[in-house]
Amino acid sequence: MSEIHLCIATGQNAANLIPVKQLKAQEVWILETPTMKALHSGADLKTALQPFVPGLKCVNFDDASPQSIYSGAKKLANELLYGRDVVFHVTGGTKLMVLAIHQELTYRNSDAGTYRAIYADTQHQTLDWLDDKPSQEPMQDVLTLNDLLLLRGYRTTNDTRAAKDQQRAAARAAVSRHMGAHAAQLGRFFSTLAYKASQAADGGGLAQQLDYPPGGPAAKLLALAARSALLKWSAGNADITFADKDCARYFAGGWTEEYVFLKMTGLFKPGQYATNAKVIQNRSKTENEIDAIAVKNNRALIVECKSGRQSDTQDAIYKLGQVVRQVGGLMTRGLYLSAQAVNEWDRRRATEYGIDVLAADELNKLNDYLREWAKP
């Protein structure tokens, strides 16, 4: 019979999924305590494992008292798992539960079957083995964007494949990179342009009039956008006409997402990143729009993009912190990306929520930031 992996459902199930996927386990039993059952942790782990594990089973485990824990551990060892080769994932569960199961499985480690314990150290990216010959091996980069969402009880409601965005982003790449590189000089004009673009996108007409003919960095941007056929504008003129509503939405703020997308492309593999991801919680039906998200080395990064002047930066940072916690979990970082400057007060608040900030002239550091974050 094949080796069986025994997991304890937890609020951070990536530590269970990663070794199962890396070791190509064919049979997994998931222990569910009443608390984890109420939180659907076992069900979410089972859903995430279904695409690549043919044998899956959830097993109720009563952890209400030392007596019930001992009884459950003994039942697992003497009845359910007798005669099998067992790998026990010791990353989840309470200490007493792990100790009791480990003790009982150790007792039955004989010619009737073998027993090994494994600990997934996500902080140091290693799989640590405890058996007759303790050892350690590097943790492989196996977690995908879809894995992460399923583990947290979410699913996407739109196409997050990178290929769908590549052609459109490539056509506007020169403009996106220009705006990212000159965000500090264009800060005030971004707000004006975003406002006019929003009016055009919302049905106010593609032809819009600025308050005065732009010059300097703003004129250079409009000239580049005109050469790229994203809008019509001539030097010394206050009139602009967006090519279509999609282009208007781009200047209203979508360019920041495409700027992030361009930087992520090449650093991450397909299935590891997406922009404009719409995700829904399977049970509560709570929907979230995520501007950009990447998964690398079994960690996640969730990005919130802002282009126009914000009066609610603190609220936006708080909401990003909530999304990071709910959708991503402990191994997830947040990044607040703003074309406008962010004051020190809001930066301190972002730090409290585990969120990094790149704003104004810092936007051109995005590529370096992503490379540093993606390191093992």
C-alpha positions in Angstrom: 0.0 0.0 0.0 1.1 3.6 -0.7 2.5 5.9 2.0 -0.2 7.9 3.8 0.2 11.5 4.9 -1.6 12.5 8.1 -2.4 16.2 8.4 -4.1 18.4 11.0 -6.4 21.0 9.6 -5.3 24.5 10.6 -5.8 28.1 9.8 -2.5 28.1 7.9 -2.9 25.1 5.7 -0.1 26.0 3.3 2.2 24.2 5.7 0.2 21.0 5.0 -0.2 21.5 1.2 3.4 22.3 0.4 5.0 19.0 1.6 2.0 17.0 0.2 2.6 18.6 -3.2 6.4 18.5 -3.1 6.5 14.8 -2.1 3.7 13.9 -4.5 1.6 12.2 -1.9 -1.1 9.9 -3.3 -3.2 9.5 -0.1 -3.9 12.2 2.6 -6.0 12.0 5.7 -7.0 15.3 7.2 -7.7 15.4 11.0 -10.4 18.0 11.9 -11.0 19.2 15.4 -14.5 20.7 16.1 -13.0 24.2 15.9 -11.3 23.7 12.5 -14.5 22.0 11.3 -16.5 25.1 12.1 -14.0 27.2 10.3 -14.1 24.8 7.3 -10.3 24.5 7.4 -10.3 20.8 6.6 -12.8 21.2 3.8 -10.7 24.0 2.3 -7.5 21.9 2.4 -9.4 19.0 0.8 -10.6 21.3 -2.0 -7.1 22.6 -2.6 -5.6 19.0 -2.7 -8.2 17.4 -4.9 -6.5 18.3 -8.2 -3.4 16.3 -7.5 -4.2 13.9 -4.6 -6.4 10.9 -5.6 -7.0 9.6 -2.1 -8.4 12.2 0.3 -10.3 11.7 3.6 -11.4 14.0 6.4 -11.4 12.4 9.9 -13.1 13.9 13.0 -10.8 14.3 16.0 -12.0 15.3 19.4 -9.5 17.6 21.2 -11.8 18.7 24.0 -9.7 17.1 26.8 -6.5 15.2 27.4 -8.5 12.0 27.6 -10.3 12.5 24.2 -7.0 13.4 22.6 -5.3 10.3 23.9 -8.3 8.2 22.8 -8.3 9.7 19.3 -4.5 9.2 19.0 -4.7 5.6 20.1 -7.5 4.9 17.6 -5.5 6.4 14.8 -2.4 4.4 15.6 -4.1 1.0 16.4 -7.0 0.9 14.0 -7.1 3.5 11.3 -3.4 3.5 10.3 -2.3 0.0 11.3 0.0 -1.6 8.8 0.6 1.6 6.8 3.7 3.7 6.1 2.8 7.0 7.7 4.1 10.6 7.3 2.7 12.8 10.1 2.6 16.5 9.5 3.4 18.1 12.9 3.1 21.8 11.8 -0.5 22.1 12.7 -2.6 21.3 15.8 -2.1 22.0 19.5 1.1 20.8 21.2 -0.8 18.2 23.2 -2.5 16.8 20.2 0.7 16.5 18.2 2.6 15.0 21.1 -0.1 12.4 21.7 -0.4 11.3 18.0 3.4 11.3 17.7 3.8 9.1 20.8 1.2 6.6 19.6 2.6 6.4 16.1 6.1 6.0 17.5 4.9 3.0 19.6 3.6 1.2 16.5 6.6 1.9 14.4 7.5 -1.7 13.6 7.4 -4.2 10.7 3.7 -3.5 10.5 4.5 -0.2 9.0 6.9 2.8 9.2 6.5 6.2 10.7 8.1 9.5 10.0 7.3 13.0 11.2 7.7 16.1 9.0 7.7 19.8 9.9 7.2 22.4 7.2 9.3 25.4 8.2 7.8 28.1 5.9 10.0 30.8 7.5 13.2 29.1 6.5 11.8 27.3 3.5 12.8 23.8 4.6 11.1 20.4 5.2 12.5 18.9 8.4 12.3 15.1 8.9 12.2 13.4 12.3 12.9 9.6 12.1 15.7 7.2 12.7 17.9 9.5 10.5 16.8 13.1 11.1 17.3 15.2 8.0 16.4 18.4 6.3 15.6 19.3 2.6 14.9 22.6 0.8 11.3 23.5 0.4 10.4 23.7 -3.3 8.5 26.6 -4.9 5.2 24.7 -5.3 2.4 27.0 -4.2 0.4 28.6 -7.0 -2.0 31.5 -6.9 -4.9 29.1 -7.2 -3.6 26.9 -4.4 -3.4 30.0 -2.1 -6.9 31.1 -2.8 -8.4 27.6 -2.4 -6.6 27.1 0.9 -8.1 30.3 2.2 -11.6 29.4 1.1 -11.6 31.7 -2.0 -12.0 31.2 -5.7 -11.5 33.6 -8.7 -14.6 34.8 -10.6 -12.6 36.1 -13.6 -9.8 34.8 -15.8 -6.5 35.5 -14.0 -4.2 34.0 -16.7 -1.4 36.3 -17.5 -1.6 35.8 -21.2 -4.9 37.7 -21.5 -3.2 40.9 -20.3 0.1 40.7 -22.1 -0.9 42.0 -25.5 -2.8 45.0 -24.1 -0.1 45.9 -21.5 2.6 45.5 -24.2 0.9 48.0 -26.4 0.9 50.6 -23.6 4.2 49.6 -22.0 6.1 52.7 -23.0 3.4 55.0 -21.5 3.1 52.9 -18.4 6.8 52.9 -17.8 7.1 56.6 -18.5 4.5 57.4 -15.9 6.1 55.1 -13.3 9.5 56.6 -13.9 8.2 60.2 -13.7 5.5 59.8 -11.0 7.0 62.5 -8.8 7.0 65.2 -11.5 3.5 64.1 -12.7 1.9 63.9 -9.3 -0.6 66.8 -9.6 -1.3 66.2 -13.3 -2.1 62.5 -12.5 -5.1 63.7 -10.4 -6.3 66.0 -13.2 -5.9 63.4 -15.9 -7.5 60.7 -13.8 -10.5 62.9 -13.1 -11.0 63.7 -16.8 -10.5 60.1 -17.8 -13.0 58.9 -15.2 -15.6 61.3 -16.7 -14.9 59.9 -20.1 -15.1 56.3 -18.9 -18.4 57.0 -17.1 -20.1 58.2 -20.3 -19.2 61.9 -20.1 -17.8 61.8 -23.6 -14.3 60.8 -24.8 -13.5 64.4 -25.6 -12.5 66.3 -22.5 -11.0 69.7 -21.8 -8.2 70.5 -19.3 -8.2 73.7 -17.3 -5.2 75.0 -19.2 -2.8 73.7 -21.9 -0.3 71.5 -20.2 3.5 71.9 -20.4 6.6 70.4 -19.1 6.4 66.7 -17.9 2.6 66.7 -18.5 3.1 67.7 -22.1 5.7 65.1 -22.6 3.3 62.4 -21.3 0.4 63.5 -23.5 2.7 63.6 -26.5 3.9 60.1 -25.8 0.3 58.9 -25.3 -0.7 60.5 -28.5 2.1 58.8 -30.4 0.9 55.5 -28.9 -2.6 56.2 -30.1 -4.1 56.2 -26.6 -5.5 59.7 -27.0 -5.5 62.7 -29.3 -3.7 65.9 -28.2 -1.6 68.6 -29.8 0.9 70.8 -28.2 -0.4 74.1 -26.7 -4.0 72.7 -26.7 -6.2 72.0 -23.6 -8.4 69.6 -25.4 -7.8 65.8 -25.2 -9.8 63.0 -26.7 -9.4 59.4 -25.4 -9.2 56.7 -28.0 -12.0 54.7 -26.4 -13.4 53.9 -22.9 -10.8 51.3 -22.3 -8.0 53.9 -22.8 -10.0 56.3 -20.5 -10.1 53.6 -17.8 -6.4 53.1 -18.3 -5.6 56.8 -17.5 -8.2 56.9 -14.7 -6.0 54.5 -12.8 -5.6 51.2 -14.6 -2.1 52.2 -15.8 -0.7 51.5 -12.3 -2.0 47.9 -12.5 -0.4 47.5 -15.9 2.8 49.0 -14.6 2.9 46.3 -11.9 2.0 43.6 -14.4 4.9 44.6 -16.6 7.3 44.4 -13.7 5.9 41.0 -12.6 6.2 39.5 -16.1 9.5 37.8 -16.3 10.0 37.5 -12.6 7.1 35.1 -12.0 5.8 32.0 -13.9 2.3 31.8 -15.3 -0.1 30.8 -12.5 2.0 32.7 -9.9 0.7 36.2 -10.5 -2.3 38.2 -11.8 -3.7 41.7 -12.0 -7.3 42.8 -11.5 -8.2 39.5 -9.8 -11.8 39.2 -8.6 -12.1 36.7 -5.8 -15.1 35.5 -3.8 -15.3 33.7 -0.4 -17.0 30.4 -1.1 -19.3 30.5 2.0 -19.9 34.1 2.8 -19.9 35.2 -0.9 -17.8 38.2 0.1 -16.1 39.6 -3.0 -12.8 41.4 -3.2 -11.0 43.0 -6.1 -7.3 42.6 -5.9 -5.3 45.0 -8.1 -2.3 42.7 -8.3 -1.2 39.5 -6.5 1.9 37.3 -6.8 2.9 34.0 -5.2 6.6 33.1 -5.1 8.5 30.7 -2.8 5.3 29.8 -1.1 4.6 33.4 0.0 2.2 35.9 -1.4 2.2 39.6 -2.2 -1.0 41.6 -2.5 -0.7 45.0 -4.2 -3.1 47.9 -4.0 -2.6 50.5 -6.7 -3.6 54.2 -6.6 -2.9 56.9 -9.1 -5.0 60.0 -8.3 -4.8 62.2 -5.2 -6.3 60.3 -2.3 -8.2 61.7 0.7 -8.7 58.3 2.2 -5.2 56.8 2.1 -5.5 55.6 5.7 -8.7 53.8 5.0 -7.3 52.2 1.8 -4.3 51.0 3.8 -6.5 49.5 6.4 -8.6 47.7 3.8 -5.5 46.3 2.2 -4.4 45.0 5.6 -7.8 43.2 5.9 -7.5 41.6 2.5 -3.9 40.5 3.2 -5.0 38.8 6.4 -8.2 37.3 5.1 -7.2 36.2 1.6 -3.4 35.7 2.0 -2.8 34.6 5.6 0.4 34.8 7.7 2.8 34.3 4.8 1.5 37.3 2.8 2.8 40.8 2.5 0.9 43.9 1.4 2.2 46.6 -0.9 0.6 50.0 -1.3 1.6 51.5 -4.6 0.7 55.2 -5.1 1.5 57.6 -7.8 1.0 60.4 -5.2 3.2 61.0 -2.2 2.2 59.3 1.1 2.8 61.1 4.4 4.8 59.7 7.3 1.7 59.1 9.4 0.1 56.9 6.8 3.4 55.1 6.3 3.7 54.3 10.0 0.1 53.0 9.9 1.0 50.8 6.9 4.0 49.4 8.8 1.6 48.4 11.7 -0.5 46.4 9.2 2.5 44.7 7.6 2.3 46.7 4.5 5.1 48.3 2.5 4.7 51.6 0.6 6.1 52.7 -2.7 4.9 56.2 -3.6 5.7 59.0 -6.1 9.4 58.8 -7.1 9.7 55.4 -5.4 7.6 53.8 -8.1 10.7 53.3 -10.2 12.1 51.1 -7.5 9.3 48.6 -8.0 11.4 46.1 -10.0 14.1 46.0 -7.3 11.4 45.6 -4.6 9.8 42.6 -6.4 13.2 41.0 -6.9 14.1 41.4 -3.2 10.7 40.1 -2.1 10.9 37.1 -4.4 14.2 35.9 -3.0 14.0 32.5 -1.2 
